[in-house]
Amino acid sequence: MGDELGKYRRKRDFGTTTEPRGNHRASRKGRGRRFVLQKHDASTLHYDLRLEIEGTLKSWALPKGPSIDPADKRLAVPTEDHPLDYADFEGVIPEGEYGAGTVLVWDSGSCELNTERETDAARQLRQGRLDLWLEGVKLRGGYTLVRMGKSADSQWLLIKVSDEGADRRRKPLKKQPHSVRSGRDLNTIAGRTGEND
């Protein structure tokens, strides 16, 4: 394998930010693939979807966040791979750093792809379609991630599959703003009080 995290590391000053450097590959043998959705209050509030594939977290920024309504097609903009230990990151990325702002772990859990082999997952990613099954605290069920163009940096769409996890009425982004890791909201993590998320 090459330097999958090179782009991630070049964008950050680890003497300033508390984000994980990802020096060591986490050993995850015998454990399932995981996903994380991080709520990120940067220059604009958005969510970051990260899926464990090939020893890193493949990442997409979701400007409107995920939906549990199959009628919604949510834009997913690919970003650089992140280290596996980023899945637990919550904190404040300092001003002047790439992605400056507050991050919380909005949802996390296991992720199944319609393949067992890692090489097949990487191939599906290159081909531009991933069929996922998420078992999170807030999100559950099938999702499809599909690339809208042929180039590697084309934008993607995240679409909820119509299954038992779909619900047009429940609004988890509004009704469940807190971290599944710490129970805190963005303001608490940022050290602000008396404000609402």
PyMOL commands that set and color helices and strands:
alter all, ss='L'
color gray80, all
select helices_A, chain A and resi 6-10+84-88+118-127+172-175+186-190
alter helices_A, ss='H'
color red, helices_A
select strands_A, chain A and resi 34-41+45-53+56-62+73-82+91-93+101-113+129-136+140-147+156-160
alter strands_A, ss='S'
color yellow, strands_A
deselect
rebuild
show_as cartoon
